[in-house]
């Protein structure tokens, strides 16, 4: 019984850490994965390198992104760090 009481604070600390730190981070990663899987033509994306472009074609695990007029690159979906819906404005506009 005494041994169980000694571990109670550690169990509570772990539970609080899980609820405040780990679980919200896992949910954020899950939401990002869902956004990347649902990317479609016309969406604005941000690559892992920070480049912003518009999706012109989606093909399985790859997307074709146009960064400026006529400059298109094929990018693997896992290298996308954010997907912005069509018609969003920059924060400073």
Secondary structure in CASP SS format (residue, H / E / C, confidence):
PFRMAT SS
TARGET T0000
AUTHOR 0000-0000-0000
METHOD secondary structure of the structure
MODEL  1
X C 1.00
X H 1.00
X H 1.00
X H 1.00
X H 1.00
X H 1.00
X H 1.00
X H 1.00
X H 1.00
X H 1.00
X H 1.00
X H 1.00
X H 1.00
X H 1.00
X H 1.00
X H 1.00
X H 1.00
X H 1.00
X H 1.00
X H 1.00
X H 1.00
X H 1.00
X H 1.00
X H 1.00
X H 1.00
X H 1.00
X H 1.00
X H 1.00
X H 1.00
X H 1.00
X H 1.00
X H 1.00
X H 1.00
X H 1.00
X H 1.00
X H 1.00
X H 1.00
X C 1.00
X C 1.00
X C 1.00
X C 1.00
X C 1.00
X C 1.00
X E 1.00
X E 1.00
X E 1.00
X E 1.00
X C 1.00
X C 1.00
X C 1.00
X C 1.00
X E 1.00
X E 1.00
X E 1.00
X E 1.00
X E 1.00
X E 1.00
X E 1.00
X E 1.00
X C 1.00
X C 1.00
X E 1.00
X E 1.00
X E 1.00
X E 1.00
X E 1.00
X E 1.00
X E 1.00
X C 1.00
X C 1.00
X E 1.00
X E 1.00
X E 1.00
X E 1.00
X E 1.00
X E 1.00
X H 1.00
X H 1.00
X H 1.00
X E 1.00
X E 1.00
X E 1.00
X E 1.00
X E 1.00
X C 1.00
X C 1.00
X C 1.00
X C 1.00
X C 1.00
X C 1.00
X C 1.00
X C 1.00
X C 1.00
END
